[in-house]
Amino acid sequence: MSELAAPSAHWRDYLEMCKPRVVALMLLCSFVGMCLATPGMISVDLLINATVGIALVAGSAAVVNHLADAEIDARMSRTSQRPVATGRVSLKQGLVFAATTGISGFLLLYLTVNPLTAWLNFASWVGYGLIYTLYLKRATPQNIVIGGLFGAAPPLFGWTAVTNNVDAEGVLLVLIIFAWTPPHFWALALERKEEYASVNIPMLPVTHGDAFTRLHILLYTIILVLVTILPYLIQMTGWFYLAGALALGGGFLYWAIVLIRNQNPRAPMETFRYSIVYLMALFGFLLADHYLTLAEIL
């Protein structure tokens, strides 16, 4: 196809490359991290600057992912209509967009929030955009486990935006998402196993089979439930959060057991969808518990 006949990029294409739904979930987690880091209210300026900066850097990393995976995306039904895969956005356009959003986000965080938060975001950008996308994803079935650390950092970004320190409580929030990521993504990988195999991506179901993957989803879900109890045990949260975490964890364990039994062909996608609701609700309980505790103190 000639360049003149190529489809032209629309603003929606650039937005899609930023993976807005993924970034929105990240921003929820960073917002909760900000709130939990202070006994009072967050200043509006800090909230806006930190949120926009984190969103820009995360969006930039997502664009790099689109650019690096364009050939793979074009061969998978789930991703075949992505802007770079279809040619609506060229490599040059994507690189300029990634650089513009990434640098803008870094500078906004560095100048208006604090350098620590800016550098942590940059480290996450390198981890996801380069190390995971260009190497880990294609190198090992543990790609999600290792690479999950880079995607688990948003609540720590929110924490450091307020405190300018890396504290144990902020790291614990990261640990929750780190434990959540494997069962979340492996459920999708079960559903898309053939597509990953066709493009030589060594996802766990491809390299070790469905039964092995289902077992590891259950094991990581148990780890996740145990990790989510830790905020209560260190008195970071109260009973309200604990009740919510246990109820949500029970739901996740239910779906993990359904996967193990392997009698419901829709279980992988149902588990994947539940995992998203789970994380949103869990951080909602963290937030609600924080302000309930403050109200009791006051």
C-alpha positions as CSV (number, residue, x, y, z in Angstrom):
1,M,0.0,0.0,0.0
2,S,1.4,3.4,-0.9
3,E,1.9,6.0,1.8
4,L,-0.9,8.2,0.2
5,A,-3.3,5.4,0.5
6,A,-2.5,4.5,4.1
7,P,-5.2,5.2,6.7
8,S,-4.6,8.4,8.6
9,A,-4.3,8.6,12.4
10,H,-7.1,9.9,14.5
11,W,-6.8,11.3,18.0
12,R,-8.6,8.2,19.2
13,D,-5.7,6.1,17.8
14,Y,-3.3,7.9,20.0
15,L,-5.6,7.6,23.0
16,E,-5.9,3.8,22.3
17,M,-2.1,3.4,22.2
18,C,-2.0,4.8,25.8
19,K,-4.2,1.9,27.0
20,P,-6.6,4.2,28.8
21,R,-8.4,1.5,30.7
22,V,-5.2,0.1,32.1
23,V,-3.9,3.6,32.9
24,A,-7.2,4.4,34.7
25,L,-6.8,1.4,36.9
26,M,-3.2,2.5,37.7
27,L,-4.4,6.0,38.5
28,L,-7.0,4.6,40.9
29,C,-4.2,2.7,42.7
30,S,-1.9,5.8,42.8
31,F,-4.8,7.9,44.1
32,V,-5.4,5.5,46.9
33,G,-1.6,5.5,47.6
34,M,-1.7,9.3,47.9
35,C,-4.7,9.2,50.3
36,L,-3.2,6.5,52.5
37,A,0.0,8.4,52.8
38,T,-1.5,11.3,54.7
39,P,-4.0,11.6,57.6
40,G,-5.4,14.7,56.0
41,M,-6.6,15.7,52.6
42,I,-4.4,15.9,49.5
43,S,-3.9,19.3,48.1
44,V,-5.6,19.8,44.7
45,D,-2.4,20.9,43.0
46,L,-0.5,17.9,44.1
47,L,-3.4,15.6,43.2
48,I,-3.7,17.0,39.7
49,N,0.0,17.3,39.0
50,A,0.8,13.8,40.2
51,T,-2.1,12.2,38.5
52,V,-1.4,13.8,35.1
53,G,2.3,13.1,35.4
54,I,1.8,9.5,36.2
55,A,-0.8,9.1,33.4
56,L,1.6,10.6,30.8
57,V,4.5,8.4,31.7
58,A,2.3,5.3,31.9
59,G,0.7,6.2,28.6
60,S,4.1,6.6,27.0
61,A,5.2,3.2,28.2
62,A,2.0,1.7,26.7
63,V,2.8,3.4,23.3
64,V,6.2,1.8,23.3
65,N,4.5,-1.5,23.9
66,H,2.3,-0.9,20.9
67,L,5.3,0.0,18.7
68,A,7.4,-3.0,19.8
69,D,4.5,-5.5,19.5
70,A,3.1,-4.2,16.2
71,E,4.0,-7.3,14.2
72,I,2.7,-9.7,16.9
73,D,-0.5,-7.6,17.4
74,A,-1.3,-7.9,13.7
75,R,-1.3,-11.7,13.9
76,M,-3.6,-11.9,17.0
77,S,-7.3,-11.4,16.7
78,R,-7.5,-9.6,20.1
79,T,-5.0,-6.9,19.0
80,S,-5.1,-7.0,15.2
81,Q,-7.0,-3.7,15.0
82,R,-4.6,-1.7,17.1
83,P,-3.4,1.6,15.5
84,V,0.2,0.6,14.8
85,A,-0.7,-3.0,13.8
86,T,-3.0,-1.6,11.1
87,G,-0.7,1.1,10.0
88,R,-2.9,4.0,11.1
89,V,0.0,5.3,13.2
90,S,3.5,5.0,11.8
91,L,6.6,4.0,13.8
92,K,7.9,7.6,13.6
93,Q,4.6,9.1,14.7
94,G,4.4,6.6,17.6
95,L,8.0,7.3,18.7
96,V,7.4,11.1,18.7
97,F,4.2,10.6,20.7
98,A,5.8,8.3,23.2
99,A,8.8,10.7,23.7
100,T,6.5,13.7,24.0
101,T,4.2,12.2,26.6
102,G,7.0,10.5,28.5
103,I,9.2,13.5,28.8
104,S,6.3,15.8,29.6
105,G,5.1,13.5,32.4
106,F,8.6,13.1,33.8
107,L,9.2,16.9,33.9
108,L,5.8,17.6,35.4
109,L,6.5,15.1,38.2
110,Y,10.0,16.3,38.7
111,L,9.2,20.0,38.8
112,T,5.8,20.1,40.6
113,V,5.7,16.9,42.7
114,N,9.2,15.7,43.6
115,P,12.3,14.1,41.9
116,L,11.8,10.8,43.7
117,T,8.4,10.2,42.2
118,A,9.7,11.3,38.8
119,W,12.6,8.8,38.8
120,L,10.4,6.0,40.1
121,N,8.1,6.6,37.2
122,F,11.0,6.6,34.8
123,A,12.3,3.3,36.2
124,S,8.8,1.8,35.7
125,W,8.8,3.1,32.2
126,V,12.1,1.5,31.4
127,G,11.0,-1.7,33.1
128,Y,7.7,-2.1,31.3
129,G,8.4,-0.3,28.0
130,L,11.9,-1.8,27.4
131,I,12.8,-4.7,29.7
132,Y,9.4,-6.4,29.8
133,T,8.2,-5.6,26.3
134,L,11.5,-6.1,24.4
135,Y,13.0,-8.9,26.4
136,L,11.0,-10.6,29.2
137,K,7.8,-11.1,27.2
138,R,9.6,-13.1,24.6
139,A,12.2,-14.8,26.8
140,T,10.5,-16.6,29.6
141,P,7.1,-18.0,30.8
142,Q,7.8,-16.1,34.0
143,N,7.5,-12.8,32.0
144,I,4.4,-11.8,33.9
145,V,5.8,-12.6,37.3
146,I,9.1,-10.7,36.8
147,G,7.6,-7.9,34.7
148,G,4.7,-7.5,37.1
149,L,6.9,-5.6,39.4
150,F,7.0,-2.7,37.0
151,G,3.2,-2.5,36.6
152,A,2.7,-2.9,40.4
153,A,4.3,0.4,41.3
154,P,1.5,3.0,40.9
155,P,0.4,3.0,44.6
156,L,4.0,3.7,45.5
157,F,4.0,6.6,43.1
158,G,1.1,8.0,44.9
159,W,2.7,7.4,48.3
160,T,6.0,9.1,47.4
161,A,4.2,12.0,45.7
162,V,2.9,12.9,49.2
163,T,5.7,11.7,51.5
164,N,8.8,12.0,49.3
165,N,9.9,8.7,50.9
166,V,9.7,5.0,50.1
167,D,8.1,3.6,53.2
168,A,7.1,0.0,54.1
169,E,3.4,0.8,53.8
170,G,3.8,2.0,50.2
171,V,5.9,-1.0,49.3
172,L,3.2,-3.3,50.8
173,L,0.7,-1.8,48.4
174,V,3.0,-2.7,45.5
175,L,3.3,-6.2,46.9
176,I,-0.5,-6.6,46.7
177,I,-0.6,-5.8,42.9
178,F,2.6,-7.8,42.3
179,A,0.8,-10.9,43.8
180,W,-2.4,-10.1,41.9
181,T,-0.8,-9.8,38.4
182,P,0.0,-13.5,37.7
183,P,-3.4,-14.9,38.4
184,H,-5.0,-11.9,36.6
185,F,-3.0,-12.3,33.4
186,W,-2.6,-16.1,33.3
187,A,-6.4,-16.3,33.3
188,L,-6.4,-14.3,30.0
189,A,-3.4,-16.3,28.7
190,L,-5.5,-19.5,29.1
191,E,-8.2,-18.0,27.0
192,R,-5.7,-16.8,24.3
193,K,-3.3,-19.7,24.5
194,E,-3.4,-20.6,20.8
195,E,-2.8,-17.0,19.8
196,Y,0.2,-16.7,22.0
197,A,1.5,-20.0,20.6
198,S,1.1,-18.8,17.0
199,V,3.3,-15.8,17.6
200,N,5.9,-17.7,19.7
201,I,5.2,-15.8,23.0
202,P,6.1,-18.2,25.8
203,M,3.2,-17.6,28.1
204,L,2.8,-20.2,30.8
205,P,-0.1,-22.2,29.2
206,V,2.0,-22.4,26.0
207,T,5.1,-23.7,27.6
208,H,3.8,-25.7,30.6
209,G,0.2,-26.5,29.7
210,D,-3.3,-25.6,31.0
211,A,-3.3,-27.8,34.1
212,F,0.1,-26.4,35.3
213,T,-1.2,-22.8,34.7
214,R,-4.5,-23.4,36.5
215,L,-2.6,-24.8,39.5
216,H,-0.3,-21.8,39.6
217,I,-3.3,-19.4,39.4
218,L,-4.7,-21.1,42.5
219,L,-1.3,-20.9,44.3
220,Y,-0.8,-17.2,43.5
221,T,-4.4,-16.5,44.5
222,I,-3.7,-18.0,47.9
223,I,-0.5,-15.9,48.2
224,L,-2.6,-12.8,47.2
225,V,-5.2,-13.4,49.9
226,L,-2.5,-13.8,52.5
227,V,-0.7,-10.6,51.3
228,T,-3.9,-8.6,51.5
229,I,-4.2,-9.4,55.2
230,L,-0.9,-7.8,55.9
231,P,-2.2,-4.2,55.9
232,Y,-4.5,-5.2,58.8
233,L,-1.8,-7.1,60.7
234,I,0.6,-4.1,60.7
235,Q,-2.3,-1.8,61.7
236,M,-2.2,0.1,58.5
237,T,-6.0,-0.6,58.1
238,G,-8.9,-1.6,60.2
239,W,-11.6,-4.2,60.4
240,F,-13.6,-2.7,57.5
241,Y,-10.8,-3.3,55.0
242,L,-10.1,-6.8,56.4
243,A,-13.7,-7.8,55.9
244,G,-13.7,-6.5,52.4
245,A,-10.3,-8.1,51.6
246,L,-11.4,-11.5,52.9
247,A,-14.7,-11.4,51.0
248,L,-13.1,-10.4,47.7
249,G,-10.3,-13.0,48.3
250,G,-13.0,-15.6,48.8
251,G,-14.4,-14.7,45.4
252,F,-11.0,-14.9,43.7
253,L,-10.4,-18.3,45.3
254,Y,-13.8,-19.5,44.1
255,W,-12.9,-18.7,40.5
256,A,-9.4,-20.2,40.9
257,I,-11.1,-23.5,42.1
258,V,-13.5,-23.3,39.2
259,L,-10.5,-23.1,36.9
260,I,-8.9,-26.1,38.6
261,R,-12.0,-28.2,38.2
262,N,-12.0,-27.3,34.4
263,Q,-15.7,-27.8,33.9
264,N,-16.6,-24.3,32.8
265,P,-15.2,-23.2,29.4
266,R,-15.9,-19.6,30.2
267,A,-14.0,-19.7,33.5
268,P,-10.7,-18.2,32.2
269,M,-12.4,-15.0,31.0
270,E,-14.8,-14.9,34.0
271,T,-11.7,-15.1,36.2
272,F,-9.9,-12.4,34.3
273,R,-12.9,-10.1,34.5
274,Y,-13.4,-10.8,38.2
275,S,-9.7,-10.0,38.8
276,I,-10.2,-6.5,37.5
277,V,-13.2,-5.9,39.7
278,Y,-11.3,-7.4,42.6
279,L,-8.4,-5.0,42.4
280,M,-10.7,-2.0,42.0
281,A,-12.9,-3.0,44.9
282,L,-9.9,-3.9,47.1
283,F,-8.4,-0.5,46.7
284,G,-11.8,1.0,47.3
285,F,-11.9,-0.8,50.6
286,L,-8.5,0.5,51.4
287,L,-9.7,4.0,50.7
288,A,-13.0,3.7,52.6
289,D,-11.3,2.1,55.6
290,H,-8.7,4.9,55.8
291,Y,-11.3,7.6,56.0
292,L,-13.6,5.6,58.3
293,T,-10.6,5.3,60.7
294,L,-10.0,9.0,60.5
295,A,-13.6,9.7,61.2
296,E,-13.5,7.5,64.3
297,I,-10.3,9.3,65.5
298,L,-11.9,12.7,65.0
